[in-house]
Each structure stands twice: as structure tokens, then as C-alpha cells.
Amino acid sequence: MLHLWGQSGPIVMPYWQQRLVEWASFWRWRVESIEMFDQRFGYQPVRFFWRGRTYQVYAIDRVWERPPRRHQNARRYFTVRCRNGGRYTIFQDLRVGVWSFVWRGFAGA
């Protein structure tokens, strides 16, 4: 059993909740910086470099913006399809101009 401490004393979680907490902490969204080589119209990604490979974007499936939050700047997200057959989500920090790659990965990675 997993024991947490609440306002009125220890909280004992049932087994299924404990497994859910363990699973949620095992897989997390990861964000890594990428280098953007080319952009179309000054903001659409065309070619980027991530983990030693260059990715050529041939289609943009979705674009959306997220307004600034408490500790994060506004972001513009792109879901892109690349020539290697992969589909990826990347975003640009609109205040700083830094590009990042978003992926789902193991918490220890």
C-alpha cells in the first residue's frame, strides 16, 4: 500500500490507485530543444535537427497556440509529418524564439 500524508493524517490508497500513480509517473511528456534550419513564411517549420538527424517536414497537420501561463511563455504548436514517415509535435516559444520537440517517454530517460 502507498501511504501519503494528508491534512487529517495518513492517506492509504487502494491497490488500483497505487498502480495508477506508479504508471502516471513512469511515462511523462518530454520536451527537448531542436535546431530549426528552415522556415516557410517566417514561422512554419520546413527542416529541423534533433538527436543527430535532420527531419524534412512535408505536411503540417495541425497548428495551435497556447497563451502564456504562470511560468511558461506563449507557444505555437505544430503537428508535422516528415519524409521519414514519422509524425511529430514541435513548438516554438513565441517570446524567446526557441524551438522544441515534444515526445512521450520513460521518466528515467
Buried (B, 14 or more C-beta within 10 A) or exposed (E): EEEEEEEEEEEEBEEEEBEEEEEEEEEBEBEEEBEBEEBEEEEBBBBBEBEEEEBEBEEBEEEEEEEEEEEEBEBBBBBBBBEEEEEBBBBBBBEEEBBBBBBEEEEEE
